[in-house]
């Protein structure tokens, strides 16, 4: 009886398209890829599909955005060595408003990734598994808030849209896969909408295990060097930079994990606890202290409609 399995994942964030459709497409591919890798799929054996939903392409600006998106699809697929095997498009999604004005849907690209795992019993899930583990942030965080959840919910404008680092991203995927393949990862979550803060909260309440993050060492990482010190903690927690993962690793395995990660940026930023809450501190200051039940309710409440 075969235990082989297929991983199916998705990536999409049309808000990024308000800034630059090129980087929206790049982020969608990266998100779909990292969700596949987080479960245990080999990044060298992933294929992707596109699903375009677009407005009135007879408008030169709308058509130009479509061209930028297609260019990103080509560039990222080539850089990652990940082929498009199919796709679809839905164009001219436009209608008249109450006053007769033309309304187009946002530029939207959904990317689906298909990967494979040799043994589904060894797939990694995102819920924290045990008390006393270490938490490792993999990948580089930069101050990239354009279209992010924190900006949208706070009504803030502007910011730099997340940009995929095409030269370094494949190495991050390969390194994370190598660690997972060796059986050294207890749980894994990609960082996407909401950034690090949301990812660790989801891991904690999903596993009903507390977590404590101490951000001091990560605040000195290169990607945040240009951010004023007073703002670095917020940038680290809520930036939506691509190609990042949060790993739960047994303390006894940390040296082996670091060796496999090699030159890929990574920082030990916390541990799992029995406290039943999420605590986040930086430079001796308490930034977050919330019960897992409260965090789960915040996550579930919008789904009750």
C-alpha positions in Angstrom: 0.0 0.0 0.0 1.5 3.3 -1.1 1.8 6.2 1.4 2.6 8.8 -1.2 0.6 12.0 -1.2 -0.1 15.2 -3.1 0.1 18.6 -1.5 -2.2 21.3 -2.8 -1.7 24.9 -1.7 -2.6 28.4 -2.9 -1.3 32.0 -2.8 -3.2 35.2 -3.4 -3.2 38.8 -2.2 -5.0 41.3 -4.6 -4.2 44.2 -2.3 -0.6 44.0 -3.4 -1.8 44.7 -6.9 -2.8 48.2 -5.9 0.9 48.9 -5.6 2.4 46.8 -8.3 0.8 43.8 -10.1 4.3 42.4 -10.8 5.1 41.9 -7.1 1.5 40.8 -6.4 2.1 37.9 -8.8 5.5 37.1 -7.4 4.2 37.0 -3.9 1.3 34.8 -4.9 3.7 32.2 -6.4 6.0 32.4 -3.4 3.1 32.0 -1.0 1.8 28.9 -2.8 5.3 27.5 -2.9 6.1 28.0 0.7 2.8 26.5 1.8 3.7 23.4 -0.1 7.2 23.3 1.3 5.9 23.9 4.9 4.0 20.6 4.7 7.0 18.6 3.4 6.9 18.8 -0.4 10.1 18.9 -2.3 10.5 22.4 -3.9 12.3 20.9 -6.9 9.2 18.8 -7.8 6.4 21.5 -7.5 4.3 22.6 -10.4 1.9 25.6 -10.4 -1.2 26.9 -12.1 -2.5 30.4 -12.6 -6.0 31.8 -12.3 -6.4 35.4 -13.6 -9.5 37.5 -12.6 -9.2 40.9 -14.3 -11.2 44.0 -15.2 -11.7 45.7 -18.5 -8.6 44.9 -20.5 -9.7 47.3 -23.2 -8.5 50.0 -20.8 -4.7 50.4 -21.4 -3.9 50.7 -17.7 -5.8 47.5 -16.9 -4.1 45.7 -19.8 -0.8 47.0 -18.7 -1.3 45.6 -15.2 -2.1 42.2 -16.8 1.1 42.4 -18.8 3.1 43.2 -15.6 1.5 40.2 -13.9 2.3 37.8 -16.8 6.0 39.1 -16.8 6.3 38.2 -13.1 4.8 34.8 -13.7 7.5 34.1 -16.2 10.4 35.6 -14.1 9.5 33.8 -10.9 8.8 30.4 -12.5 12.2 30.5 -14.2 14.0 31.6 -11.1 12.3 28.9 -9.0 12.6 26.2 -11.7 8.8 25.7 -11.2 6.7 25.2 -14.3 3.2 26.4 -15.0 1.3 23.3 -16.1 -2.1 24.9 -16.7 -4.3 27.8 -15.8 -7.3 29.9 -16.7 -8.4 33.5 -17.0 -11.6 35.5 -16.4 -11.2 38.8 -18.1 -13.5 41.9 -18.5 -15.0 41.5 -15.0 -16.5 45.0 -15.0 -19.9 46.4 -14.4 -21.8 49.7 -14.0 -22.3 51.3 -10.7 -25.4 53.1 -9.4 -24.4 56.3 -11.3 -23.3 54.5 -14.4 -19.6 54.6 -13.5 -17.4 51.7 -14.6 -16.3 49.5 -11.8 -13.6 46.9 -12.3 -12.7 44.1 -9.9 -9.2 44.4 -8.4 -6.3 42.9 -10.3 -6.3 39.3 -8.9 -4.1 36.4 -9.5 -4.6 33.1 -7.7 -1.7 30.6 -7.9 -2.2 27.0 -7.0 0.9 24.8 -6.3 1.0 21.0 -6.6 3.7 19.1 -4.7 4.3 15.5 -3.6 5.4 13.8 -0.5 6.7 10.2 -0.4 5.0 9.4 2.9 1.9 11.3 4.1 2.5 10.0 7.7 5.5 12.3 7.8 3.8 15.5 6.7 4.4 18.5 9.0 1.4 20.4 10.3 1.3 24.0 11.8 0.0 23.3 15.3 2.6 23.4 18.1 3.4 20.0 19.4 5.0 20.1 22.8 6.2 22.3 25.7 9.9 23.2 25.8 10.5 23.4 22.0 12.4 26.2 20.4 11.0 28.5 17.8 13.1 29.4 14.8 12.4 32.2 12.3 13.7 31.4 8.8 14.1 34.0 6.1 14.8 37.7 6.0 12.3 40.2 7.3 12.2 43.7 5.7 10.0 46.7 6.4 7.4 45.8 3.7 3.9 46.9 4.7 2.2 48.0 1.4 -1.1 46.1 1.2 -0.4 44.4 4.6 -3.1 43.4 7.1 -1.7 45.8 9.7 -1.9 48.8 7.4 -5.3 47.8 6.0 -6.8 47.4 9.5 -5.3 50.6 10.8 -6.3 52.6 7.8 -2.7 53.4 6.9 -1.7 54.3 3.3 1.5 53.7 1.4 4.4 51.5 2.4 6.6 49.2 0.3 4.9 46.2 -1.2 6.6 42.9 -0.3 9.2 41.9 -3.0 10.3 38.4 -3.6 14.1 38.0 -3.6 14.5 35.9 -6.7 18.1 35.1 -6.1 17.9 33.9 -2.5 14.4 32.5 -2.2 15.1 29.1 -3.8 17.9 28.5 -1.3 15.5 29.1 1.6 13.0 26.6 0.2 15.7 24.0 -0.3 17.1 24.5 3.3 13.7 24.3 5.0 12.9 21.1 3.0 16.2 19.6 4.0 15.4 20.1 7.7 11.9 18.7 7.3 13.1 15.7 5.3 15.5 14.9 8.2 12.5 14.8 10.5 13.8 17.7 12.6 10.7 19.9 12.4 7.8 19.4 14.8 5.6 22.1 13.3 6.0 24.7 10.5 4.0 27.7 9.5 4.7 30.0 6.6 4.5 33.8 7.2 2.0 35.6 5.0 -1.0 37.7 5.9 -0.4 39.3 9.3 3.2 38.3 9.4 5.0 36.7 12.3 2.5 37.8 15.0 -0.4 36.1 13.3 1.6 32.9 12.4 2.8 32.3 16.0 -0.7 32.9 17.4 -2.3 30.4 14.9 0.3 27.8 15.8 -0.2 28.3 19.5 -4.0 28.1 19.7 -4.1 25.3 17.1 -1.9 23.2 19.3 -3.3 24.5 22.6 0.3 25.2 23.7 1.7 28.5 24.8 4.5 30.4 23.2 6.9 33.1 24.3 8.9 35.2 21.8 11.9 37.3 22.7 12.7 39.4 19.7 16.0 41.0 20.8 18.3 39.1 18.5 16.0 39.2 15.5 15.7 43.0 15.8 19.3 43.3 14.8 18.9 41.3 11.6 20.1 43.0 8.3 16.7 43.4 6.7 15.6 45.8 9.5 18.8 47.8 9.7 17.3 50.9 8.1 14.2 50.9 10.4 14.4 53.2 13.4 14.9 51.1 16.6 11.6 52.2 18.1 9.7 50.7 15.1 11.7 47.5 14.6 9.6 45.3 16.8 6.4 46.3 15.0 8.2 45.7 11.6 9.3 42.3 12.7 5.9 41.2 14.0 3.7 42.5 11.2 5.8 42.8 8.0 4.6 40.5 5.3 8.0 39.8 3.6 8.0 36.7 1.4 9.8 33.4 1.7 9.7 33.1 5.6 8.8 30.2 7.9 8.4 29.7 11.6 9.7 26.3 12.8 9.1 24.5 16.0 12.2 22.4 16.8 13.2 20.2 19.7 16.0 21.8 21.7 18.2 18.7 21.3 17.9 19.1 17.5 18.7 22.8 17.2 22.4 22.4 16.3 21.6 19.9 13.5 18.9 22.3 12.2 21.3 25.3 12.2 23.9 23.2 10.3 21.4 22.3 7.6 20.1 25.9 7.3 23.7 27.1 6.8 23.9 30.6 5.4 20.1 30.9 5.1 19.0 33.8 7.5 17.5 32.4 10.7 17.1 33.4 14.3 16.0 31.6 17.4 13.2 33.8 18.7 11.4 31.9 21.3 10.1 28.7 22.9 6.9 26.9 23.6 5.4 27.0 27.2 2.7 25.5 29.4 1.3 29.0 30.2 -1.7 28.8 27.9 -0.9 32.2 26.5 1.2 34.0 23.9 3.8 36.4 25.3 6.0 38.6 23.1 8.8 40.8 24.6 11.5 43.0 23.1 14.4 44.7 25.0 12.7 44.0 28.3 9.3 45.4 27.3 6.1 43.4 27.1 4.5 43.8 23.7 1.9 41.1 23.7 0.3 39.0 26.5 -2.9 37.2 25.4 -4.7 34.0 26.3 -4.9 31.3 23.6 -8.7 31.3 23.9 -8.9 35.0 23.2 -6.6 34.7 20.2 -8.7 31.8 18.8 -11.9 33.8 19.3 -10.3 36.8 17.4 -9.5 34.4 14.5 -12.9 32.7 14.4 -15.2 35.6 15.1 -15.1 37.0 11.5 -16.1 33.5 10.1 -19.5 33.7 11.9 -21.6 35.4 9.3 
